[in-house]
Every structure is written in C-alpha cells, then in structure tokens.
Amino acid sequence: SSLFVYPTKIIIKTCGTTQLLKSIRPLINHARHLGLTLCSCRYTRGNFIFPKSQPFPHTSFKDEVIYLEDCLPSNLCYRKASVMPSKSGSHSWHVFTAADNGLMMIHHHLPPPHQELFTFEICMTELDRVSAAKFYRRAGDGKSGDLAGKEMTELTGIGNINPSALICDFGFDPCGYSMNGIDGDRYSTIHVTPEDGYSYASFECVGSVYDDHEDVVQVLKKVVQVFRPATMSISTTCSSHEVWTCVAGAVESLGLKCRSCTVDEFPAAGNVVFQTFTARRK
Amino acid sequence: MAVSGFEGFEKRLELHFFGDDPEEVMGLRLLNFDSLQQVLHAVQCTVVSAVGNHYFDSYVLSE
C-alpha cells in the first residue's frame, strides 16, 4: 500500500481488507487545521477477488458510494459514480468522483497545462509463476524488509522501468512487495501479491500528454515483461484522448489481446478509459 | 466457497485541496507524522518506509 502527500493533493492506495474510505473524515479535519479546503475527490478500484472478506464500507460499491456521499462536504456538488464494465463479467472498474464548483470552472475554462496530466492504473492477475516466485523471501533469511525489497527490485527488473526514479521498496515476509518511485513531481507505485491462485500485481504512474508517446509505450512494455500476466486491465484518466490510444498497441505487441474498451466522463477528472487484455495463450 | 487469500486489488483515493494562503507552499506536507499515523490507524495500516523530495512525500504502507 502507498501514500503520497503533495502540498494540495493526497493519494492513498491500500489493498487487503483495509478500510480506506475511513481516512476521508480525518484527512479533511487535519487539512482544515492547515487552512486547506477539499475541492475534489476521486475513488477507484477494480473487482475484489474476495469481495465477501471486505469490511464495511467496502462491502459493495453501493455501500462505498453511500459512505462517500455522507463524508464529503456539500461544496463538492458535482458527483458521479459509475461501474465501467468489460466483456468479462469478473472485471469492471468502479469510479466515484466529486468536485466543487470552482474546480469545475477551472477544468472547463483554463487551457493546458491544467489538463495535461494523465494517470495509468494497471491491475494484473494470473502472473507468470517464475516471475511471481521472485517476490518470495527465503524462510529465515534474516533480512530487513528494506533489504529484501531492494533485492526484489533488482532481481525482477523493476528498477529499470524508470531508471531516473528514486525507489523506496519493501519486501514483506514471507512474500509480497511494495515500491514507490519518485521522479521530480511524479510518482509511480507497484504492489505485488504473488501467491498462486490469487496472484496480483499493480502498477500506477502519472505522466503528461506532452511526454513522448514512445516513452509511455516503453514503460508499459517493461511492466508487462516484469509480471507476464494472463489478465490485465488498464485504466487511463485524462482529459486528452491521445494517451490511451497507444496503450493497446504496446500491450498487444507482448502477446496480450485487447478484449474490451469502455470510456466514461467524470466531473473535473476528465475521461476514464478502461481497457482489458488477456493473454493470447488463454 | 473458495478459501479467502490476501486481497491484492487496491482501493485508491485521491483528494485535492485549495488553501486560503497563497504564500504557504508546503500545505499538506506540514501534517505531522502523528496526524498521518492517526489517519492510517483508521484505515488499518502503518508506515513501513518513507522517502521524499522537493515536491512531495512518499510512504510505503503495511498491507
């Protein structure tokens, strides 16, 4: 799991049975003491593998939306919740956004660079077993989580995804891995659950629509090569339509086939494009 | 019913704020570690590693 704190933005991403939405009220309160007011909120997730294990308010998307609606101040009046489907019923993308009037004005009336950023949220399942095995620690290795993480970063090639990034990594005992990459004002993050039967890895990064698209393609390719998943979804949040168009080409060149593509528009967040892929071998 | 394993799929939350004081450039980065821990306690995780730069702070969390 990861937390990123910018001067006016917080991103928190947690897995397992964590109760992420319970962070909203304390964060709003702490921010208020610093003279900061909430102006937008975006909550996203895929389909849980074990939905019945999730505690309230994560018991269903409906419960999550009710909880969000209740937590958020009334100035965030532009709200939308949507479940973006795929051809496979087991993969869908859950999105809730809320924004205040001021942010909506900015989003609609100001030119770039205010609308230049995009976010990739990538979820991968059925990881290649050889690749997944690299995220296990040897029993009683006596290493710290920091050292184990560093070794996993090197062994798997994760360190080469963005060689300019400063990496903060952690290897869990007996298995599992988390990494945050920081490169100037941009973050990236990877989380891995390697256990056979419910193996999972995620990759998330931000970029600019003005970045060289070939660099974006190379990053996507490196991520796929690290995990070699049988199933993958990529959610791209961006105001521009250009970025996501290079995604399918990059991923398909590595043996995955695009099975579905869904687009929806959200207040102040822009377009969310949800693409799913499965390995051709399936 | 299948026995539950560790849930890999994450929940992700992004919050944006605006400030009254345009001179204040650190904003949320002024939140002290105890305040962050209090927030993370509500979520049920803790900080296991941290790093920051000129632009932002990054924390790897348990779970």
Interface residues (C-beta under 8 A of the other chain):
Chain A: S1 S2 L3 F4 V5 Y6 P7 T8 K9 I10 I11 I12 K13 T14 C15 G16 T17 T18 Q19 L20 L21 K22 S23 I24 P26 L27 I28 H30 A31 L34 G35 L36 T37 L38 C39 S40 C41 R42 Y43 T44 R45 G46 N47 F48 I49 F50 K52 S53 Q54 H58 G102 L103 E121 C123 T125 G145 D146 G149 L166 C168 D169 F170 G176 S178 M179 N180 I182 G184 D185 Y187 H191 V192 T193 E195 G197 Y198 S199 Y200 A201 S202 E204
Chain B: M1 A2 S4 G5 F6 E7 G8 F9 E10 K11 R12 L13 E14 L15 H16 F17 F18 G19 D20 D21 E24 V25 M26 G27 L28 R29 L30 L31 S35 L36 Q38 V39 L40 A42 V43 Q44 C45 V47 V48 S49 A50 V51 G52 N53 Y55 F56 D57 S58 Y59 V60 L61 S62 E63
